[in-house]
Protein backbone atom coordinates (compact mmCIF):
# COMPACT_ATOMS: atom_id res chain seq x y z
CA UNK A 1 0.00 0.00 0.00
CA UNK A 2 2.70 2.46 0.81
CA UNK A 3 3.58 4.43 -2.20
CA UNK A 4 5.88 7.22 -2.90
CA UNK A 5 4.74 10.46 -4.30
CA UNK A 6 1.35 11.99 -4.70
CA UNK A 7 3.02 14.76 -2.89
CA UNK A 8 4.20 17.94 -4.42
CA UNK A 9 7.03 20.15 -3.48
CA UNK A 10 7.20 23.76 -4.33
CA UNK A 11 10.03 24.74 -6.52
CA UNK A 12 11.41 28.08 -5.70
CA UNK A 13 11.15 30.46 -8.53
CA UNK A 14 14.51 31.36 -9.93
CA UNK A 15 15.82 27.92 -9.17
CA UNK A 16 19.35 27.47 -10.32
CA UNK A 17 18.87 23.93 -11.45
CA UNK A 18 18.00 24.89 -14.98
CA UNK A 19 14.46 23.53 -15.07
CA UNK A 20 12.36 25.80 -17.09
CA UNK A 21 9.02 26.26 -15.43
CA UNK A 22 7.19 29.51 -15.84
CA UNK A 23 6.68 31.36 -12.55
CA UNK A 24 2.97 30.68 -12.66
CA UNK A 25 3.45 26.98 -13.16
CA UNK A 26 5.88 26.65 -10.35
CA UNK A 27 3.74 28.61 -7.92
CA UNK A 28 0.27 27.26 -8.52
CA UNK A 29 -0.83 24.78 -5.94
CA UNK A 30 -2.71 21.66 -6.90
CA UNK A 31 -5.73 20.93 -4.80
CA UNK A 32 -7.69 17.70 -4.85
CA UNK A 33 -11.29 18.47 -3.97
CA UNK A 34 -13.58 15.63 -2.95
CA UNK A 35 -17.35 16.11 -2.73
CA UNK A 36 -20.28 13.99 -3.81
CA UNK A 37 -22.40 17.07 -4.52
CA UNK A 38 -22.04 18.38 -8.05
CA UNK A 39 -23.14 21.85 -7.02
CA UNK A 40 -20.53 21.96 -4.26
CA UNK A 41 -17.81 20.59 -6.52
CA UNK A 42 -18.44 23.27 -9.06
CA UNK A 43 -18.46 25.90 -6.36
CA UNK A 44 -15.29 24.81 -4.59
CA UNK A 45 -13.51 24.35 -7.86
CA UNK A 46 -14.25 27.90 -8.92
CA UNK A 47 -13.43 29.25 -5.49
CA UNK A 48 -10.05 27.53 -5.54
CA UNK A 49 -9.31 28.60 -9.08
CA UNK A 50 -9.89 32.24 -8.18
CA UNK A 51 -7.12 31.73 -5.66
CA UNK A 52 -4.82 30.56 -8.43
CA UNK A 53 -4.99 26.90 -7.56
CA UNK A 54 -5.10 24.09 -10.01
CA UNK A 55 -8.00 21.89 -9.08
CA UNK A 56 -8.91 18.27 -9.54
CA UNK A 57 -12.45 17.62 -8.37
CA UNK A 58 -13.67 14.09 -7.74
CA UNK A 59 -16.96 12.82 -6.47
CA UNK A 60 -15.93 10.20 -3.93
CA UNK A 61 -13.27 9.03 -1.54
CA UNK A 62 -12.63 6.03 -3.75
CA UNK A 63 -11.89 8.24 -6.72
CA UNK A 64 -9.68 10.40 -4.58
CA UNK A 65 -7.65 7.37 -3.55
CA UNK A 66 -7.45 6.21 -7.12
CA UNK A 67 -6.20 9.61 -8.13
CA UNK A 68 -3.61 9.54 -5.40
CA UNK A 69 -2.48 6.18 -6.63
CA UNK A 70 -3.35 4.49 -3.40
CA UNK A 71 -5.26 1.56 -4.68
CA UNK A 72 -3.37 0.67 -7.77
CA UNK A 73 -0.59 -1.81 -7.92
CA UNK A 74 1.70 0.18 -10.10
CA UNK A 75 5.19 1.33 -9.52
CA UNK A 76 5.67 5.06 -9.23
CA UNK A 77 6.26 6.83 -12.49
CA UNK A 78 9.11 9.20 -12.53
CA UNK A 79 7.57 12.45 -13.60
CA UNK A 80 6.45 15.51 -11.78
CA UNK A 81 2.84 15.78 -12.76
CA UNK A 82 -0.26 15.35 -10.68
CA UNK A 83 1.28 15.96 -7.31
CA UNK A 84 -1.19 17.19 -4.79
CA UNK A 85 -0.55 20.05 -2.38
CA UNK A 86 -3.77 19.89 -0.47
CA UNK A 87 -6.79 17.66 -0.21
CA UNK A 88 -10.09 19.23 0.70
CA UNK A 89 -12.92 16.83 1.28
CA UNK A 90 -16.53 16.86 2.32
CA UNK A 91 -17.27 14.93 5.47
CA UNK A 92 -20.66 13.41 4.62
CA UNK A 93 -20.34 11.30 1.54
CA UNK A 94 -21.94 7.99 0.66
CA UNK A 95 -19.59 5.04 0.65
CA UNK A 96 -16.44 6.46 2.15
CA UNK A 97 -16.83 9.47 4.41
CA UNK A 98 -14.31 12.29 4.47
CA UNK A 99 -13.13 11.01 7.79
CA UNK A 100 -12.47 7.55 6.38
CA UNK A 101 -10.64 9.11 3.47
CA UNK A 102 -8.57 11.16 5.89
CA UNK A 103 -7.63 8.04 7.81
CA UNK A 104 -6.58 6.20 4.70
CA UNK A 105 -4.42 9.08 3.61
CA UNK A 106 -2.78 9.43 7.00
CA UNK A 107 -2.15 5.70 7.17
CA UNK A 108 -0.13 5.85 4.02
CA UNK A 109 3.44 6.98 4.50
CA UNK A 110 3.63 8.33 0.98
CA UNK A 111 0.58 10.51 1.34
CA UNK A 112 0.33 11.39 4.99
CA UNK A 113 2.27 14.59 4.54
CA UNK A 114 -0.38 16.06 2.29
CA UNK A 115 -2.48 18.47 4.32
CA UNK A 116 -6.10 17.39 4.45
CA UNK A 117 -8.94 19.76 5.19
CA UNK A 118 -12.46 18.58 5.99
CA UNK A 119 -15.61 20.49 5.04
CA UNK A 120 -18.98 19.98 6.58
CA UNK A 121 -22.33 21.70 6.71
CA UNK A 122 -22.82 20.44 10.26
CA UNK A 123 -21.05 21.91 13.23
CA UNK A 124 -20.64 18.78 15.32
CA UNK A 125 -17.89 19.17 17.87
CA UNK A 126 -17.26 15.45 18.21
CA UNK A 127 -16.89 15.20 14.48
CA UNK A 128 -14.50 18.11 14.33
CA UNK A 129 -12.42 16.68 17.16
CA UNK A 130 -12.29 13.28 15.57
CA UNK A 131 -11.01 14.73 12.32
CA UNK A 132 -8.44 16.92 13.95
CA UNK A 133 -7.21 14.01 16.03
CA UNK A 134 -6.84 11.98 12.91
CA UNK A 135 -4.58 14.65 11.48
CA UNK A 136 -6.79 16.99 9.53
CA UNK A 137 -5.31 20.45 9.17
CA UNK A 138 -8.57 22.22 9.51
CA UNK A 139 -12.30 21.76 9.57
CA UNK A 140 -14.26 24.24 7.53
CA UNK A 141 -17.96 24.89 7.74
CA UNK A 142 -19.85 24.92 4.50
CA UNK A 143 -20.53 26.95 2.52
CA UNK A 144 -16.84 27.61 2.09
CA UNK A 145 -15.86 31.27 1.99
CA UNK A 146 -13.08 33.00 0.10
CA UNK A 147 -11.43 33.73 3.46
CA UNK A 148 -11.31 29.99 4.12
CA UNK A 149 -9.55 29.44 0.83
CA UNK A 150 -7.00 32.12 1.63
CA UNK A 151 -6.22 30.18 4.79
CA UNK A 152 -5.76 27.03 2.79
CA UNK A 153 -3.16 28.74 0.70
CA UNK A 154 -1.24 29.48 3.86
CA UNK A 155 -1.04 25.76 4.64
CA UNK A 156 0.29 25.03 1.23
CA UNK A 157 2.69 27.92 1.08
CA UNK A 158 4.49 26.99 4.23
CA UNK A 159 5.79 23.71 3.03
CA UNK A 160 5.16 20.38 4.55
CA UNK A 161 7.80 19.56 7.03
CA UNK A 162 6.73 21.82 9.78
CA UNK A 163 7.97 21.77 13.31
CA UNK A 164 5.42 21.01 15.92
CA UNK A 165 3.12 23.89 16.30
CA UNK A 166 0.76 25.25 18.86
CA UNK A 167 -2.78 24.18 18.73
CA UNK A 168 -5.93 25.82 19.63
CA UNK A 169 -8.55 24.50 21.96
CA UNK A 170 -10.06 22.26 19.32
CA UNK A 171 -7.16 20.02 19.45
CA UNK A 172 -6.98 16.96 21.53
CA UNK A 173 -3.86 14.96 21.79
CA UNK A 174 -2.78 14.08 18.31
CA UNK A 175 -1.98 10.52 17.63
CA UNK A 176 0.87 10.05 15.28
CA UNK A 177 0.01 6.99 13.31
CA UNK A 178 3.42 5.74 12.69
CA UNK A 179 6.90 6.01 13.95
CA UNK A 180 8.16 6.63 10.46
CA UNK A 181 10.76 9.18 9.77
CA UNK A 182 9.51 12.53 8.69
CA UNK A 183 11.27 12.79 5.42
CA UNK A 184 9.23 12.00 2.37
CA UNK A 185 10.52 10.70 -0.89
CA UNK A 186 9.93 12.95 -3.82
CA UNK A 187 8.88 10.39 -6.38
CA UNK A 188 5.54 11.28 -7.79
CA UNK A 189 2.51 9.07 -7.65
CA UNK A 190 1.20 7.11 -10.55
CA UNK A 191 -0.74 9.11 -13.02
CA UNK A 192 -4.36 8.04 -13.00
CA UNK A 193 -6.83 8.15 -15.81
CA UNK A 194 -7.54 11.65 -16.90
CA UNK A 195 -9.56 13.70 -14.51
CA UNK A 196 -10.55 17.29 -14.62
CA UNK A 197 -7.15 18.43 -13.48
CA UNK A 198 -4.60 20.35 -15.38
CA UNK A 199 -0.94 19.66 -15.30
CA UNK A 200 0.80 20.14 -12.08
CA UNK A 201 3.30 22.20 -10.39
CA UNK A 202 6.21 20.69 -8.61
CA UNK A 203 9.09 22.01 -6.71
CA UNK A 204 11.08 21.71 -3.59
CA UNK A 205 9.51 22.49 -0.30
CA UNK A 206 10.77 25.35 1.70
CA UNK A 207 11.55 23.70 4.96
CA UNK A 208 12.48 26.80 6.82
CA UNK A 209 9.18 28.51 7.19
CA UNK A 210 7.38 27.72 10.41
CA UNK A 211 3.72 26.86 10.35
CA UNK A 212 1.31 29.20 11.99
CA UNK A 213 -1.72 28.38 13.99
CA UNK A 214 -4.84 30.18 14.84
CA UNK A 215 -8.29 29.22 15.83
CA UNK A 216 -10.82 28.26 13.25
CA UNK A 217 -13.68 28.64 15.66
CA UNK A 218 -14.51 31.63 17.78
CA UNK A 219 -13.18 30.19 21.01
CA UNK A 220 -10.25 31.10 23.10
CA UNK A 221 -7.08 29.24 22.25
CA UNK A 222 -5.54 26.84 24.72
CA UNK A 223 -2.10 27.98 23.81
CA UNK A 224 -1.33 31.38 22.52
CA UNK A 225 0.03 31.20 19.09
CA UNK A 226 3.33 32.85 18.57
CA UNK A 227 2.97 33.08 14.85
CA UNK A 228 1.17 36.02 13.36
CA UNK A 229 -1.71 34.76 11.38
CA UNK A 230 -5.31 35.34 10.61
CA UNK A 231 -7.57 34.55 13.55
CA UNK A 232 -9.59 32.01 11.77
CA UNK A 233 -7.44 29.11 10.73
CA UNK A 234 -6.23 26.02 12.39
CA UNK A 235 -3.26 24.03 11.33
CA UNK A 236 -1.82 20.80 12.40
CA UNK A 237 1.40 19.43 11.17
CA UNK A 238 0.79 15.86 11.86
CA UNK A 239 4.18 14.41 12.00
CA UNK A 240 5.12 15.63 15.37
CA UNK A 241 6.04 13.09 18.01
CA UNK A 242 3.27 11.91 20.25
CA UNK A 243 2.26 14.26 22.95
CA UNK A 244 4.39 17.15 21.99
CA UNK A 245 2.82 20.53 21.68
CA UNK B 1 -36.20 49.65 -22.10
CA UNK B 2 -32.62 50.65 -22.39
CA UNK B 3 -29.73 49.02 -20.65
CA UNK B 4 -29.65 51.53 -17.82
CA UNK B 5 -33.31 51.09 -16.98
CA UNK B 6 -32.89 47.36 -17.13
CA UNK B 7 -29.93 47.55 -14.80
CA UNK B 8 -31.94 49.53 -12.32
CA UNK B 9 -34.66 46.96 -12.55
CA UNK B 10 -32.16 44.21 -11.94
CA UNK B 11 -30.80 45.93 -8.86
CA UNK B 12 -34.25 46.50 -7.42
CA UNK B 13 -35.30 42.97 -8.16
CA UNK B 14 -32.16 41.46 -6.66
CA UNK B 15 -32.53 43.59 -3.52
CA UNK B 16 -36.07 42.35 -3.17
CA UNK B 17 -34.99 38.75 -3.41
CA UNK B 18 -32.49 39.28 -0.64
CA UNK B 19 -34.88 41.26 1.51
CA UNK B 20 -37.57 38.64 1.29
CA UNK B 21 -35.14 35.89 2.15
CA UNK B 22 -35.26 34.01 -1.11
CA UNK B 23 -31.55 34.48 -1.46
CA UNK B 24 -28.84 35.04 1.10
CA UNK B 25 -25.24 36.19 1.20
CA UNK B 26 -24.03 32.97 -0.37
CA UNK B 27 -25.62 34.04 -3.63
CA UNK B 28 -23.49 37.18 -3.50
CA UNK B 29 -20.46 34.95 -3.12
CA UNK B 30 -21.44 33.12 -6.28
CA UNK B 31 -21.81 36.37 -8.14
CA UNK B 32 -18.39 37.49 -7.01
CA UNK B 33 -16.85 34.34 -8.41
CA UNK B 34 -18.11 35.25 -11.84
CA UNK B 35 -15.87 37.28 -14.10
CA UNK B 36 -15.16 37.91 -17.78
CA UNK B 37 -13.38 34.59 -18.07
CA UNK B 38 -16.23 32.75 -16.37
CA UNK B 39 -19.22 34.84 -17.39
CA UNK B 40 -21.79 32.10 -16.91
CA UNK B 41 -20.65 30.72 -13.63
CA UNK B 42 -23.75 31.66 -11.65
CA UNK B 43 -26.13 30.34 -14.28
CA UNK B 44 -24.15 27.11 -14.49
CA UNK B 45 -24.11 26.46 -10.77
CA UNK B 46 -27.76 27.38 -10.38
CA UNK B 47 -28.67 25.11 -13.28
CA UNK B 48 -26.93 22.26 -11.52
CA UNK B 49 -28.90 23.15 -8.43
CA UNK B 50 -32.15 22.99 -10.39
CA UNK B 51 -31.32 19.55 -11.79
CA UNK B 52 -30.17 18.27 -8.45
CA UNK B 53 -33.23 19.60 -6.64
CA UNK B 54 -35.70 18.17 -9.09
CA UNK B 55 -34.08 14.79 -8.82
CA UNK B 56 -34.09 14.94 -5.04
CA UNK B 57 -37.70 16.11 -4.82
CA UNK B 58 -38.71 13.14 -6.97
CA UNK B 59 -36.72 10.77 -4.80
CA UNK B 60 -38.30 12.23 -1.70
CA UNK B 61 -41.80 11.78 -3.07
CA UNK B 62 -41.01 8.15 -3.86
CA UNK B 63 -39.40 7.48 -0.53
CA UNK B 64 -42.29 8.94 1.42
CA UNK B 65 -44.77 7.00 -0.63
CA UNK B 66 -43.50 3.69 0.65
CA UNK B 67 -45.42 1.46 3.01
CA UNK B 68 -42.46 1.44 5.37
CA UNK B 69 -40.72 4.73 5.01
CA UNK B 70 -36.96 4.52 5.15
CA UNK B 71 -36.26 7.65 7.14
CA UNK B 72 -32.53 7.34 6.77
CA UNK B 73 -32.92 7.51 3.04
CA UNK B 74 -35.32 10.43 3.29
CA UNK B 75 -32.93 12.22 5.59
CA UNK B 76 -30.02 11.60 3.25
CA UNK B 77 -31.92 13.20 0.38
CA UNK B 78 -32.96 16.18 2.47
CA UNK B 79 -29.41 16.57 3.67
CA UNK B 80 -28.22 16.76 0.09
CA UNK B 81 -30.85 19.29 -0.81
CA UNK B 82 -30.03 21.33 2.25
CA UNK B 83 -26.40 21.32 1.21
CA UNK B 84 -26.90 22.40 -2.34
CA UNK B 85 -29.49 25.05 -1.49
CA UNK B 86 -27.09 26.41 1.09
CA UNK B 87 -24.30 26.48 -1.45
CA UNK B 88 -26.20 28.70 -3.84
CA UNK B 89 -27.89 30.81 -1.20
CA UNK B 90 -31.45 29.54 -1.62
CA UNK B 91 -32.25 30.37 1.96
CA UNK B 92 -35.92 29.51 2.16
CA UNK B 93 -35.37 26.10 0.63
CA UNK B 94 -32.56 25.48 3.05
CA UNK B 95 -34.72 26.42 6.02
CA UNK B 96 -37.47 24.02 5.07
CA UNK B 97 -34.84 21.30 4.81
CA UNK B 98 -33.82 21.91 8.39
CA UNK B 99 -37.39 21.47 9.62
CA UNK B 100 -37.77 18.45 7.35
CA UNK B 101 -34.79 16.73 8.94
CA UNK B 102 -36.30 17.19 12.38
CA UNK B 103 -39.42 15.39 11.25
CA UNK B 104 -37.24 12.62 9.82
CA UNK B 105 -35.59 12.20 13.18
CA UNK B 106 -38.98 11.91 14.79
CA UNK B 107 -40.11 9.52 12.05
CA UNK B 108 -43.10 11.76 11.61
CA UNK B 109 -44.49 10.96 8.20
CA UNK B 110 -47.14 13.66 8.28
CA UNK B 111 -44.58 16.26 9.12
CA UNK B 112 -42.33 14.97 6.37
CA UNK B 113 -45.07 15.10 3.79
CA UNK B 114 -45.96 18.61 4.82
CA UNK B 115 -42.34 19.64 4.46
CA UNK B 116 -42.09 18.02 1.09
CA UNK B 117 -45.01 20.11 -0.10
CA UNK B 118 -43.41 23.20 1.32
CA UNK B 119 -40.13 22.33 -0.33
CA UNK B 120 -41.74 21.92 -3.70
CA UNK B 121 -43.42 25.27 -3.21
CA UNK B 122 -40.30 27.13 -2.11
CA UNK B 123 -38.23 25.51 -4.79
CA UNK B 124 -40.70 26.49 -7.50
CA UNK B 125 -40.69 30.08 -6.31
CA UNK B 126 -36.93 30.45 -6.09
CA UNK B 127 -36.56 28.83 -9.47
CA UNK B 128 -38.96 31.32 -11.01
CA UNK B 129 -37.20 34.22 -9.32
CA UNK B 130 -33.77 33.12 -10.41
CA UNK B 131 -34.90 32.53 -13.95
CA UNK B 132 -36.35 36.03 -13.99
CA UNK B 133 -33.05 37.37 -12.68
CA UNK B 134 -31.07 35.61 -15.37
CA UNK B 135 -33.52 36.76 -18.00
CA UNK B 136 -33.03 40.37 -16.91
CA UNK B 137 -29.29 39.92 -17.15
CA UNK B 138 -29.65 38.57 -20.66
CA UNK B 139 -31.81 41.52 -21.63
CA UNK B 140 -29.21 43.89 -20.29
CA UNK B 141 -26.54 42.21 -22.38
CA UNK B 142 -28.75 42.32 -25.43
CA UNK B 143 -29.41 46.01 -24.86
CA UNK B 144 -25.68 46.56 -24.93
CA UNK B 145 -25.26 46.93 -21.20
Interface residues (C-beta under 8 A of the other chain):
Chain A: X37 X38 X39 X40 X42 X43 X46 X47 X50 X92 X94 X121 X142 X143 X145 X146
Chain B: X26 X29 X30 X32 X33 X38 X41 X44 X45 X48 X49 X52 X76 X79 X80 X82 X83 X84 X86 X87 X88
